[in-house]
Protein backbone atom coordinates (compact mmCIF):
# COMPACT_ATOMS: atom_id res chain seq x y z
CA UNK A 1 0.00 0.00 0.00
CA UNK A 2 1.35 3.42 -0.96
CA UNK A 3 0.90 6.48 1.26
CA UNK A 4 0.82 10.01 -0.20
CA UNK A 5 0.48 13.55 1.17
CA UNK A 6 -0.79 16.47 -0.90
CA UNK A 7 -0.50 20.12 0.15
CA UNK A 8 -3.80 21.77 -0.79
CA UNK A 9 -4.19 25.20 -2.37
CA UNK A 10 -7.05 27.68 -2.07
CA UNK A 11 -9.15 25.75 0.48
CA UNK A 12 -9.58 25.53 4.24
CA UNK A 13 -7.86 22.15 4.60
CA UNK A 14 -4.06 22.30 4.77
CA UNK A 15 -3.22 18.90 3.36
CA UNK A 16 -4.65 15.51 2.42
CA UNK A 17 -3.11 12.13 3.25
CA UNK A 18 -4.28 9.16 1.21
CA UNK A 19 -3.45 5.52 0.66
CA UNK A 20 -3.88 3.64 -2.62
CA UNK A 21 -3.59 -0.08 -3.23
CA UNK A 22 -3.98 -1.60 -6.70
CA UNK A 23 -5.73 1.54 -7.97
CA UNK A 24 -8.27 1.55 -5.12
CA UNK A 25 -8.52 4.28 -2.48
CA UNK A 26 -8.06 2.65 0.92
CA UNK A 27 -7.88 5.70 3.21
CA UNK A 28 -8.21 9.51 3.02
CA UNK A 29 -7.56 11.99 5.83
CA UNK A 30 -8.02 15.74 5.40
CA UNK A 31 -6.07 18.00 7.78
CA UNK A 32 -8.17 21.06 8.50
CA UNK A 33 -11.30 22.10 6.66
CA UNK A 34 -14.91 21.35 7.56
CA UNK A 35 -14.54 18.15 9.59
CA UNK A 36 -17.97 16.68 8.89
CA UNK A 37 -17.79 17.30 5.16
CA UNK A 38 -14.24 16.08 4.69
CA UNK A 39 -14.88 12.96 6.79
CA UNK A 40 -17.98 12.30 4.71
CA UNK A 41 -16.09 12.62 1.42
CA UNK A 42 -13.34 10.33 2.76
CA UNK A 43 -15.86 7.69 3.83
CA UNK A 44 -17.77 7.80 0.55
CA UNK A 45 -14.76 7.26 -1.70
CA UNK A 46 -13.13 4.50 0.37
CA UNK A 47 -13.04 1.42 -1.86
CA UNK A 48 -13.52 3.48 -5.02
CA UNK A 49 -11.10 3.43 -7.95
CA UNK A 50 -8.84 6.45 -8.33
CA UNK A 51 -10.34 7.22 -11.76
CA UNK A 52 -13.94 7.14 -10.52
CA UNK A 53 -13.10 9.43 -7.58
CA UNK A 54 -11.47 11.92 -9.97
CA UNK A 55 -14.55 11.85 -12.21
CA UNK A 56 -16.92 12.42 -9.29
CA UNK A 57 -14.94 15.02 -7.32
CA UNK A 58 -13.14 17.04 -9.98
CA UNK A 59 -14.60 20.48 -10.63
CA UNK A 60 -16.61 20.80 -7.42
CA UNK A 61 -16.45 24.37 -6.14
CA UNK A 62 -16.86 25.77 -2.62
CA UNK A 63 -18.87 28.99 -2.63
CA UNK A 64 -17.09 31.59 -4.72
CA UNK A 65 -13.78 29.72 -4.69
CA UNK A 66 -12.54 28.12 -7.89
CA UNK A 67 -11.89 24.85 -6.03
CA UNK A 68 -12.98 22.86 -2.97
CA UNK A 69 -11.60 20.19 -0.68
CA UNK A 70 -13.12 17.42 -2.87
CA UNK A 71 -11.68 19.10 -5.99
CA UNK A 72 -8.27 19.31 -4.31
CA UNK A 73 -8.48 15.57 -3.60
CA UNK A 74 -9.21 14.99 -7.31
CA UNK A 75 -6.15 17.11 -8.14
CA UNK A 76 -4.03 15.07 -5.71
CA UNK A 77 -5.27 11.84 -7.28
CA UNK A 78 -4.47 13.14 -10.78
CA UNK A 79 -0.92 13.87 -9.62
CA UNK A 80 -0.72 10.37 -8.15
CA UNK A 81 -1.75 8.86 -11.50
CA UNK A 82 0.75 11.00 -13.40
CA UNK A 83 3.59 9.83 -11.14
CA UNK A 84 2.61 6.14 -11.06
Secondary structure by P-SEA (a helix, b strand, c coil): cbbbbbbcccccccccccccccccccccccccccaaaaaaaaaaaccccaaaaaaaccccccccccccaaaaaaaaaaaaaaac
